[in-house]
Structure formats: C-alpha cells, structure tokens
C-alpha cells in the first residue's frame, strides 16, 4: 500500500478541518489537525501566565511542553504533559493564542518537524496554513479552501453555539479578520496558496458539496478509490 499525503490549507473557518475529517474517514488514512497542535501550545502558555505574543518567553517554555497526539476511534486527541486537553483548546481565546504562537519561529520549527515525521510513516491528510507550502511541499494533493469572511464567521458562530459558548457575529467577524491578518502577514511561513494547489471557494456550498469536489480531486491525483 503506497503512502501519500493530502495538504489542505486556507484561512480560519474555511472548512479545512471538517473536510479533512471526511477525507480521513472515506480514505481510511490518518487525519492530523495541525491547528490543534498550535492551540495546545497556546493553552499551555495561557495556563502558565505566559503571554502568547512574548516570543522569547514562549520559546523558553517549549522545553516544558510535552505535546502528544493520540488517535481514538479516528479522532485526534491532544495530550499536553500527559493530560487530554482536546476540549479545552476549542475556544476563541485559544484560537487567537494559536495565531500568536504560530508567528514564533521556534514553535513552528518544533511542530513542523513532528508533522513531517508523521507523514513519513503513514498516509495522512493535514490541514493548516502552511501545509502545502512548508510542511508537505511534495504532497500528492494540495487543496486551498476559502470563503468570504461573513460566511466563515457564521460557521464559527455555529461551532461556538454547539459548544454552549456565546459570541456575537460582529465579534467573530473581527476575530477572523485579525487571524487572517496575523496568518497572512507573519514573516515566517505566512498563509498563502501553495504552488500546484487547487483552490475551492466554499462560500454558499454545503459540506457534502465541498467534500465531493475535494474527493474528486483526490481520486484524480492519487488513483485511490
């Protein structure tokens, strides 16, 4: 059985994780949620009084962060120093923190190395912001998902509501705009469409429609069925 990689990039709320999970299930390959890894680093910092924007302090803290990934029934669970923090990292604050620590070179270097080692051992689908450009530049399939800001905000709002969290649409729109700015303007490995990536604007599309479009591309590129 051949090993192949699928890289899915795009801005916050574009549907990367949802589509990556569907591909993982349909193809029977490992899903690696790279954003969750950055959120876990951010959570450690927030829990230990370290500003996620203080590059030197965050870099120093990396030695104290033992980050692990466990797959349970096809679901990626994040382990921080022996503790399952999967449910704790899904907050707007952790998302902003992830964007902050994602600008720090030492953090990106550490996590990218982990991600590349995973892809060397098994077929994977990874989603993030620099998967096709940096983490898996030789991936057989590269997808760039996008959608307009308001639609992405509505999707995030729906996620927050399902988690029992209260946010306004206006607040989430601003959070996403700030994340877009951070991700696209950071000096080190900014968010951009990878060479050879196929872009899909998911605005107005259902999850099933997006999944069908991406699966068609995967079949064409890999020959998998």
C-alpha positions as CSV (number, residue, x, y, z in Angstrom):
1,X,0.0,0.0,0.0
2,X,1.5,3.3,-1.1
3,X,2.0,6.2,1.3
4,X,0.6,9.5,0.1
5,X,-0.2,12.9,1.6
6,X,-3.1,15.4,1.2
7,X,-2.4,19.0,2.2
8,X,-5.4,21.3,2.9
9,X,-4.7,25.0,3.6
10,X,-6.9,28.0,4.0
11,X,-7.9,30.8,6.4
12,X,-9.9,30.3,9.6
13,X,-13.4,29.0,9.2
14,X,-12.9,27.9,5.6
15,X,-13.9,24.3,6.4
16,X,-10.4,22.7,6.4
17,X,-10.9,20.5,9.5
18,X,-14.4,19.4,8.5
19,X,-13.3,18.3,5.1
20,X,-10.1,16.7,6.3
21,X,-12.0,14.6,8.7
22,X,-14.3,13.4,6.0
23,X,-11.4,12.5,3.7
24,X,-9.8,10.6,6.6
25,X,-12.9,8.5,7.1
26,X,-13.6,7.9,3.4
27,X,-10.0,7.0,2.5
28,X,-9.0,5.3,5.8
29,X,-6.0,7.5,6.4
30,X,-4.8,9.5,9.4
31,X,-6.1,13.0,9.9
32,X,-3.6,15.4,11.5
33,X,-5.2,18.6,12.8
34,X,-2.1,20.9,12.9
35,X,-4.1,23.8,14.2
36,X,-4.9,21.8,17.3
37,X,-1.1,21.5,17.9
38,X,-0.7,25.3,17.9
39,X,-3.7,25.7,20.1
40,X,-2.2,23.3,22.6
41,X,1.0,25.3,22.8
42,X,-1.1,28.4,23.3
43,X,-3.2,26.7,26.1
44,X,0.0,25.8,28.0
45,X,1.1,29.5,27.8
46,X,-2.3,30.8,28.9
47,X,-2.5,28.4,31.8
48,X,1.0,29.3,33.0
49,X,0.8,33.1,32.8
50,X,2.9,33.4,29.6
51,X,1.8,35.9,27.0
52,X,1.3,34.2,23.6
53,X,2.8,37.3,22.0
54,X,6.0,37.1,24.0
55,X,8.3,35.2,21.6
56,X,11.2,34.8,24.0
57,X,9.0,33.5,26.9
58,X,7.1,31.1,24.6
59,X,10.3,29.8,23.1
60,X,11.7,29.2,26.6
61,X,8.5,27.4,27.6
62,X,8.8,24.9,24.7
63,X,11.2,22.8,26.8
64,X,8.4,22.3,29.4
65,X,5.8,21.3,26.8
66,X,5.4,17.6,26.1
67,X,2.9,17.5,23.3
68,X,1.4,14.3,22.1
69,X,-1.2,13.1,19.7
70,X,-3.4,10.1,20.2
71,X,-6.0,8.7,17.7
72,X,-9.1,7.3,19.4
73,X,-11.8,5.9,17.0
74,X,-10.4,8.0,14.2
75,X,-10.5,11.2,16.4
76,X,-7.3,13.1,17.1
77,X,-6.9,13.9,20.8
78,X,-4.3,16.4,22.0
79,X,-2.2,15.4,25.0
80,X,-0.4,18.1,27.0
81,X,2.1,16.9,29.5
82,X,0.1,13.7,30.0
83,X,-3.3,15.4,30.1
84,X,-6.0,15.3,27.5
85,X,-6.8,18.9,26.6
86,X,-8.8,18.3,23.4
87,X,-11.9,20.0,24.7
88,X,-10.0,22.9,26.3
89,X,-8.3,24.2,23.1
90,X,-11.6,24.8,21.2
91,X,-12.1,28.4,22.4
92,X,-11.8,31.7,20.6
93,X,-9.1,32.7,23.0
94,X,-7.1,29.5,22.3
95,X,-7.6,30.2,18.6
96,X,-6.2,33.7,18.9
97,X,-3.3,32.3,21.0
98,X,-2.6,29.7,18.3
99,X,-2.3,32.5,15.8
100,X,0.1,34.4,18.1
101,X,2.4,31.5,18.8
102,X,2.2,30.5,15.1
103,X,4.4,33.6,14.3
104,X,7.2,32.3,16.5
105,X,9.9,30.5,14.6
106,X,10.9,28.1,17.3
107,X,7.3,26.9,17.8
108,X,6.7,26.4,14.0
109,X,10.0,24.5,13.7
110,X,9.2,22.1,16.5
111,X,5.6,21.4,15.3
112,X,6.6,21.2,11.6
113,X,9.2,18.5,12.4
114,X,6.6,16.5,14.3
115,X,4.1,16.8,11.4
116,X,6.7,15.8,8.8
117,X,7.7,12.7,10.8
118,X,4.1,11.6,10.8
119,X,3.7,11.9,7.1
120,X,6.9,9.8,6.5
121,X,5.3,6.8,8.3
122,X,1.8,6.7,7.0
123,X,-0.7,8.3,4.6
124,X,-2.1,11.5,6.1
125,X,-4.5,14.3,5.4
126,X,-3.3,17.5,7.2
127,X,-5.0,20.9,7.4
128,X,-3.5,24.1,8.4
129,X,-2.0,27.3,7.0
130,X,1.4,26.2,5.6
131,X,0.9,22.5,4.9
132,X,1.3,22.6,1.1
133,X,4.0,25.3,1.2
134,X,6.2,24.2,4.1
135,X,5.1,21.0,5.9
136,X,4.3,18.8,2.9
137,X,5.6,20.7,-0.1
138,X,5.7,17.4,-2.1
139,X,2.2,16.3,-1.1
140,X,0.4,14.4,-3.9
141,X,-2.8,16.5,-3.3
142,X,-2.8,20.2,-2.4
143,X,-6.1,22.0,-1.7
144,X,-6.7,25.6,-0.8
145,X,-10.1,26.2,0.7
146,X,-11.5,29.7,1.0
147,X,-14.8,31.5,1.7
148,X,-15.9,35.1,2.4
149,X,-15.4,36.5,5.9
150,X,-19.0,36.6,7.0
151,X,-19.7,33.0,6.0
152,X,-16.6,31.9,7.8
153,X,-17.8,33.8,10.9
154,X,-21.2,32.2,10.7
155,X,-19.6,28.8,10.7
156,X,-17.5,29.6,13.7
157,X,-20.5,31.0,15.5
158,X,-22.4,27.8,14.9
159,X,-19.5,25.8,16.3
160,X,-19.4,28.0,19.4
161,X,-23.1,27.7,19.9
162,X,-22.9,23.9,19.7
163,X,-20.2,24.1,22.5
164,X,-22.6,26.3,24.6
165,X,-20.4,29.4,24.1
166,X,-22.0,32.8,23.4
167,X,-20.4,35.1,20.9
168,X,-21.8,37.8,18.5
169,X,-21.4,37.6,14.8
170,X,-19.7,41.0,14.8
171,X,-17.2,39.8,17.4
172,X,-16.4,36.7,15.5
173,X,-16.0,38.6,12.2
174,X,-13.4,40.8,13.9
175,X,-11.6,37.8,15.4
176,X,-11.4,36.1,12.0
177,X,-10.2,39.3,10.3
178,X,-7.4,39.6,13.0
179,X,-6.5,35.9,12.5
180,X,-6.4,36.4,8.7
181,X,-4.1,39.5,9.1
182,X,-1.8,37.6,11.5
183,X,-1.6,34.5,9.3
184,X,-1.1,36.2,6.0
185,X,1.4,38.9,7.1
186,X,3.6,36.9,9.5
187,X,7.2,37.0,8.4
188,X,7.8,33.2,8.8
189,X,5.8,30.9,6.6
190,X,2.7,33.0,6.1
191,X,-0.6,31.7,4.8
192,X,-0.7,31.5,1.1
193,X,-1.8,29.2,-1.7
194,X,0.8,26.6,-2.4
195,X,2.2,26.1,-5.9
196,X,0.1,23.5,-7.6
197,X,-2.8,23.8,-5.1
198,X,-6.3,23.7,-6.4
199,X,-8.5,26.5,-4.8
200,X,-12.1,25.9,-3.9
201,X,-14.3,28.9,-2.8
202,X,-16.7,27.2,-0.4
203,X,-19.0,30.2,0.0
204,X,-22.5,29.0,-0.4
205,X,-21.5,25.4,-0.7
206,X,-22.7,22.6,1.6
207,X,-20.2,20.4,3.4
208,X,-21.3,17.5,1.2
209,X,-20.7,19.6,-2.0
210,X,-17.2,20.6,-0.8
211,X,-16.3,17.1,0.2
212,X,-17.5,15.7,-3.2
213,X,-15.4,18.3,-5.0
214,X,-12.3,17.5,-3.0
215,X,-12.7,13.8,-3.2
216,X,-12.9,14.1,-7.0
217,X,-9.5,15.9,-7.0
218,X,-8.0,13.2,-4.6
219,X,-9.1,10.4,-6.9
220,X,-7.6,12.2,-10.0
221,X,-4.3,12.9,-8.2
222,X,-3.8,9.6,-6.4
223,X,-5.8,7.0,-8.2
224,X,-7.3,6.0,-4.9
225,X,-11.0,4.8,-4.7
